[in-house]
């Protein structure tokens, strides 16, 4: 009779807050194997850490207050590489979370489902000698590519050819699925048979086959995917590219709030891969690492981003056409009118969908925020009435509300959404071909491609869009105008200038004849640098401000957020601030008057990034623990964001 063993496993899932769990098994399972275990009423994937005889664990089992359950299914070989597991462990310490939650961010759930059905049938071939020799010759470096998108795509095509000639594969990581689709359309031509395009929604069978293909590699591959497919990376790759490097979408939007750029960088280092970070304008943190010689510029690195046109700033404060109520100034209407008559295309961009991108109190200047999550709301048209809609959590609220802070009725729209711009264009040009591309008008990659193709092929068309329209441009457009970015300057975020600069420079580089910015803030010095395409001067001034105010990259922000009844959450955070006094936390309320009398409280801790994460104390006494250890044991009602993008 087979011996019964007690198994310790790492449960994988973003809602699993236990570092490890215990089960029993009668099988001989190799540590590192994928297993499936029952928890509550579900069966979840897990990684087996160790097994020991049930006889040696009798005392422990008797003392436990739960029944030991059986492992349902188990593989017979290691599922993840040693490098992947080491990286996941380091990121768990860095982001103050547990190992299983980190792993869940880099393996699509459908891949686990595929293995659950066929766990004993899938075998992994050993790497051949040629792959091993390539791995031994590789050296880890980080290179930066900062240039217009068409230049980057040409650079990547050349890079892929070079890697294929050396019989090595390339992993191209993009932040969102629709960007994966756009880049695939441009890069896979001629190598379709050797390109794997991976999406989380792909079927379990397709993902299992794709992982097997990636591991067998009879021919080098180009894998184009989002960060969740980082588990596909191994030492048979030579190059990994993180494209759209400045996008916030590289960070997970829900627990455990991991930055995939850092995860992939750490994994690439362990695998000795060449890492390339690419974007039109890279993050300030990344440029800072170049300036201190931690990263190297590639041959395709530009600080001066020169466009085909001379940009024009329209100061709408001087507009005689009551610009407080009009989205499009008379000067911009003339440009659109002339373009339609000349059969030239025009793209009008704004920062939000809807009617108005933000609403502020005319008395105290407080922004109307979502009652559920505290994010800025956008004014939308719904049937016969308007609503304030939150794009973050999806909550809508009636426009018949008062200012949260001063209880004033004097609420004024700021900035103009895509719907408002579309309405005005149709009023002025009823016979024109007018299209709108935003998250409401198009839902799929196919719809977006078809709309952009229609726009490009029908000369004299006008498109209104959010930033997503830029992702689908396959070639320069005659005229591009920014209808409004002014609402962004009302957002109290230390990264807002960087967001505005990156967005407007990317748009400017796609304009062929005219690039126009409408603004009531024409005297803001950021516009001068956008006109010149001077990324270096922008970087120098912005990094100096960050240094003076102890903002990233000079300090690492750790934000702990909790929500509940105001008196309860206030008391709880007072106690937490006292417990964490060693790290000098700053306590503040980011939102009040939430439904049910709730409030949202925050603690902000600033640490030196050079010394993070702190070394483990090895103590079970909370007063002696390091900060990462404390963050890991905080109850789930506290949301922990390490390297927080915002202090709101």
Long-range contacts (C-beta under 8 A, 24 or more apart in sequence): 2-26, 2-27, 3-53, 3-54, 4-53, 4-54, 5-51, 5-52, 5-53, 5-54, 6-51, 6-52, 6-53, 6-54, 6-56, 6-57, 6-60, 6-61, 6-68, 7-35, 7-48, 7-50, 7-51, 7-71, 8-48, 8-49, 8-50, 8-51, 9-35, 9-37, 9-46, 9-47, 9-48, 9-49, 9-71, 10-46, 10-47, 10-49, 10-99, 10-100, 10-103, 11-37, 11-39, 11-44, 11-46, 11-100, 12-44, 12-45, 12-46, 12-47, 12-100, 12-103, 12-104, 12-107, 12-112, 13-44, 13-45, 13-100, 13-101, 13-104, 14-101, 14-104, 14-105, 14-254, 14-255, 14-256, 15-255, 16-44, 16-98, 16-100, 16-101, 16-104, 17-98, 17-101, 17-636, 18-98, 18-100, 19-98, 19-99, 19-100, 19-632, 20-49, 21-46, 22-64, 22-68, 23-68, 23-69, 23-70, 23-71, 24-54, 24-68, 24-69, 24-70, 24-71, 25-51, 25-70, 25-71, 25-74, 27-71, 27-74, 29-71, 29-74, 29-75, 29-76, 30-76, 30-77, 30-78, 31-78, 32-77, 32-78, 32-79, 32-80, 32-85, 33-74, 33-75, 33-76, 33-77, 33-78, 33-79, 34-74, 34-75, 34-79, 34-112, 34-115, 34-119, 35-71, 35-72, 35-73, 35-74, 35-75, 36-71, 36-72, 36-73, 36-74, 36-116, 36-119, 37-69, 37-71, 37-72, 38-69, 38-70, 38-72, 43-72, 43-116, 45-107, 45-112, 45-115, 45-116, 46-100, 47-79, 47-80, 47-85, 47-100, 47-103, 48-74, 73-116, 73-119, 74-119, 75-115, 75-119, 75-120, 75-122, 76-120, 77-123, 77-124, 79-115, 80-231, 81-234, 81-235, 83-234, 83-235, 83-267, 83-270, 83-271, 84-230, 84-231, 84-233, 84-267, 86-270, 87-263, 87-266, 87-267, 87-270, 88-263, 90-266, 91-258, 91-262, 91-263, 91-266, 92-632, 93-613, 93-616, 93-628, 94-262, 94-612, 94-613, 94-628, 94-642, 95-256, 95-257, 95-258, 95-259, 95-640, 95-642, 95-643, 96-558, 96-613, 96-627, 96-628, 96-630, 96-631, 96-632, 96-634, 96-640, 96-642, 97-255, 97-256, 97-257, 97-258, 97-631, 97-632, 97-640, 98-256, 98-632, 101-255, 101-256, 102-256, 102-258, 102-263, 105-227, 105-228, 105-252, 105-256, 105-258, 105-260, 105-263, 106-227, 106-228, 106-229, 106-230, 106-231, 106-260, 106-263, 107-228, 107-231, 108-200, 108-202, 108-207, 108-228, 108-229, 109-200, 110-200, 110-201, 110-202, 110-203, 110-204, 110-207, 111-204, 111-207, 111-208, 111-211, 111-231, 113-204, 114-203, 114-204, 114-205, 114-207, 114-208, 115-208, 117-204, 118-208, 122-208, 122-212, 124-212, 124-215, 125-215, 125-216, 127-235, 127-236, 130-167, 131-167, 131-217, 131-235, 131-236, 134-166, 134-167, 134-168, 134-236, 134-238, 135-235, 135-236, 135-272, 138-235, 138-238, 138-272, 138-273, 138-274, 139-272, 139-274, 140-268, 140-269, 140-271, 140-272, 140-273, 140-274, 140-275, 141-274, 141-275, 141-296, 142-265, 142-275, 142-276, 142-277, 142-289, 142-294, 142-295, 142-296, 143-274, 143-275, 143-276, 143-277, 143-295, 143-296, 143-297, 143-298, 144-276, 144-277, 144-278, 144-282, 144-286, 144-287, 144-290, 144-295, 144-296, 144-297, 144-298, 144-301, 145-276, 145-277, 145-278, 145-279, 145-298, 145-300, 145-301, 146-278, 146-279, 146-280, 146-281, 146-282, 146-297, 146-300, 146-301, 146-302, 146-303, 146-535, 147-280, 147-300, 147-301, 147-302, 147-305, 148-280, 148-305, 148-509, 148-510, 149-280, 149-506, 149-509, 149-510, 150-475, 151-300, 152-243, 152-278, 152-280, 152-300, 153-183, 153-186, 153-187, 155-298, 155-300, 156-187, 156-241, 156-243, 156-278, 157-187, 159-239, 159-241, 159-276, 160-187, 160-191, 160-222, 163-220, 163-238, 163-239, 164-191, 164-194, 164-220, 166-238, 167-220, 168-220, 168-236, 168-237, 168-238, 168-239, 169-214, 169-217, 169-220, 169-221, 169-222, 169-223, 169-236, 169-237, 169-238, 170-220, 170-221, 170-222, 170-223, 170-237, 170-238, 170-239, 170-240, 170-241, 171-223, 171-225, 171-232, 171-233, 171-237, 171-239, 171-240, 171-241, 172-222, 172-223, 172-224, 172-225, 172-240, 172-241, 172-243, 173-225, 173-226, 173-227, 173-229, 173-230, 173-240, 173-241, 173-242, 173-243, 173-260, 173-264, 174-224, 174-225, 174-226, 174-243, 174-244, 175-226, 175-227, 175-244, 175-247, 175-249, 175-250, 175-260, 176-226, 176-247, 176-249, 177-201, 177-226, 177-445, 178-445, 178-448, 178-468, 178-471, 179-243, 179-244, 179-471, 180-224, 180-225, 180-226, 181-445, 181-449, 182-445, 182-471, 182-472, 183-224, 183-243, 184-224, 185-449, 185-474, 186-474, 187-222, 187-224, 188-222, 188-224, 191-222, 194-219, 194-220, 194-221, 194-222, 195-221, 195-222, 195-223, 195-224, 196-221, 196-222, 196-223, 196-224, 196-225, 197-224, 197-225, 198-223, 198-224, 198-225, 198-226, 198-229, 198-232, 199-225, 199-226, 200-226, 200-228, 227-260, 227-263, 227-264, 230-260, 230-263, 230-264, 230-267, 233-264, 233-267, 233-268, 233-271, 233-273, 234-271, 235-271, 235-272, 235-273, 237-271, 237-273, 238-273, 238-274, 239-273, 239-274, 239-275, 239-276, 240-264, 240-268, 240-273, 240-274, 240-275, 240-276, 241-275, 241-276, 241-277, 241-278, 242-275, 242-276, 242-277, 242-278, 243-278, 243-279, 244-278, 244-279, 245-277, 245-278, 245-279, 245-282, 245-283, 245-286, 246-279, 246-281, 246-282, 246-283, 246-286, 246-498, 246-502, 247-279, 248-645, 251-645, 255-639, 256-640, 257-639, 257-640, 257-641, 257-642, 259-643, 262-643, 279-502, 280-305, 280-502, 280-505, 280-506, 280-509, 281-305, 281-501, 281-502, 281-505, 281-506, 281-535, 283-498, 284-498, 284-539, 284-542, 284-543, 284-546, 284-553, 285-552, 285-553, 287-539, 287-543, 288-543, 288-553, 289-553, 291-543, 302-535, 303-534, 303-535, 303-536, 303-539, 304-532, 304-533, 304-534, 304-535, 304-536, 305-505, 305-508, 305-509, 305-533, 305-535, 306-533, 307-508, 307-509, 307-511, 307-515, 307-533, 308-476, 308-511, 308-512, 309-508, 309-511, 309-512, 309-513, 309-514, 309-515, 310-531, 311-508, 311-515, 311-516, 311-517, 311-530, 311-531, 312-514, 312-515, 312-516, 312-517, 313-516, 313-517, 313-519, 313-522, 313-527, 313-531, 314-516, 314-517, 314-518, 314-519, 314-522, 315-519, 315-520, 315-522, 316-518, 316-519, 316-520, 317-520, 317-522, 323-520, 326-424, 327-416, 327-420, 327-421, 327-424, 327-483, 327-484, 328-421, 328-424, 328-425, 328-428, 328-483, 328-518, 329-518, 331-516, 332-481, 332-483, 332-516, 332-518, 333-428, 335-479, 335-481, 335-514, 335-516, 336-425, 336-428, 336-429, 336-462, 336-479, 337-428, 337-429, 339-460, 339-462, 339-478, 339-479, 340-429, 340-432, 340-460, 340-462, 341-460, 342-460, 343-459, 343-460, 344-459, 344-460, 344-478, 344-479, 344-513, 345-455, 345-456, 345-459, 345-460, 345-461, 345-462, 345-463, 345-477, 345-478, 345-479, 346-461, 346-462, 346-463, 346-477, 346-478, 346-479, 346-480, 346-481, 347-455, 347-462, 347-463, 347-465, 347-469, 347-473, 347-477, 347-479, 347-480, 347-481, 347-510, 348-421, 348-425, 348-462, 348-463, 348-464, 348-465, 348-480, 348-481, 348-483, 349-464, 349-465, 349-466, 349-467, 349-469, 349-470, 349-480, 349-481, 349-482, 349-483, 349-507, 350-415, 350-416, 350-417, 350-418, 350-421, 350-464, 350-465, 350-466, 350-482, 350-483, 350-484, 350-485, 351-415, 351-466, 351-467, 351-484, 351-485, 351-487, 351-488, 351-503, 352-378, 352-391, 352-415, 352-417, 352-418, 352-466, 352-487, 353-378, 353-380, 353-391, 353-417, 353-418, 353-419, 353-438, 353-439, 353-440, 353-466, 354-378, 354-379, 354-380, 354-381, 354-389, 354-417, 354-418, 354-419, 354-420, 355-379, 355-380, 355-381, 355-386, 355-413, 355-416, 355-417, 355-419, 355-420, 356-413, 356-414, 356-415, 356-416, 356-417, 356-420, 357-414, 357-415, 357-416, 357-417, 357-484, 357-487, 358-413, 358-414, 358-415, 358-487, 358-490, 359-388, 359-411, 359-412, 359-413, 359-414, 360-411, 360-412, 360-414, 360-490, 361-403, 361-405, 361-406, 361-408, 361-410, 361-411, 361-412, 362-408, 362-410, 362-411, 362-412, 363-403, 363-406, 363-408, 363-410, 364-403, 364-405, 364-406, 364-408, 365-490, 366-403, 366-404, 366-405, 366-406, 367-490, 367-491, 368-401, 368-403, 368-404, 368-411, 369-404, 369-591, 370-395, 370-397, 371-395, 371-397, 371-593, 371-594, 371-595, 372-594, 372-595, 373-591, 374-590, 374-591, 374-594, 374-600, 374-648, 376-491, 378-417, 379-413, 379-417, 380-417, 380-419, 381-419, 391-439, 404-592, 404-593, 414-486, 414-487, 414-490, 415-484, 415-485, 415-486, 415-487, 415-488, 416-483, 416-484, 418-464, 418-465, 418-466, 421-464, 421-483, 422-464, 425-462, 425-464, 429-462, 432-460, 432-461, 432-462, 433-458, 433-460, 433-461, 433-462, 434-461, 434-462, 434-463, 434-464, 435-461, 435-462, 435-463, 435-464, 436-463, 436-464, 436-465, 437-463, 437-464, 437-465, 437-466, 437-468, 437-469, 437-472, 438-464, 438-465, 438-466, 438-468, 438-469, 439-466, 439-468, 448-472, 467-503, 470-506, 470-507, 470-510, 473-510, 476-510, 476-511, 476-512, 477-510, 477-511, 477-512, 478-511, 478-512, 478-513, 478-514, 479-511, 479-512, 479-513, 479-514, 479-515, 479-516, 480-507, 480-508, 480-510, 480-511, 480-514, 480-515, 480-516, 481-514, 481-515, 481-516, 481-517, 481-518, 482-507, 482-516, 482-517, 482-518, 482-519, 483-518, 484-518, 484-519, 485-517, 485-519, 486-519, 486-520, 486-521, 489-521, 489-524, 492-648, 493-646, 493-647, 493-648, 494-546, 494-549, 494-551, 494-552, 494-646, 494-647, 495-645, 495-646, 497-526, 497-538, 497-542, 498-542, 500-526, 501-526, 501-529, 501-530, 501-535, 501-538, 504-530, 505-530, 505-533, 505-535, 508-533, 509-533, 550-606, 552-609, 552-643, 553-609, 554-609, 555-606, 555-607, 555-608, 555-609, 556-606, 556-607, 556-608, 556-609, 556-612, 556-642, 556-643, 557-604, 557-605, 557-606, 557-641, 557-643, 557-644, 557-647, 558-604, 558-605, 558-606, 558-607, 558-627, 558-631, 558-640, 558-641, 558-642, 558-643, 558-644, 559-602, 559-603, 559-604, 559-605, 559-640, 559-641, 559-644, 559-647, 560-585, 560-602, 560-603, 560-605, 560-631, 560-634, 560-638, 560-639, 560-640, 560-641, 561-590, 561-600, 561-601, 561-602, 561-638, 561-639, 561-641, 562-600, 562-601, 562-602, 562-637, 562-638, 562-639, 563-594, 563-598, 563-599, 563-600, 563-601, 563-637, 564-598, 564-599, 564-637, 565-596, 565-597, 565-598, 565-599, 566-592, 566-597, 566-598, 566-599, 569-598, 569-599, 569-600, 569-601, 570-599, 570-601, 572-601, 573-601, 573-602, 573-603, 576-603, 576-638, 577-603, 579-622, 580-605, 580-627, 580-630, 583-607, 583-627, 590-648, 602-647, 604-644, 604-647, 612-642
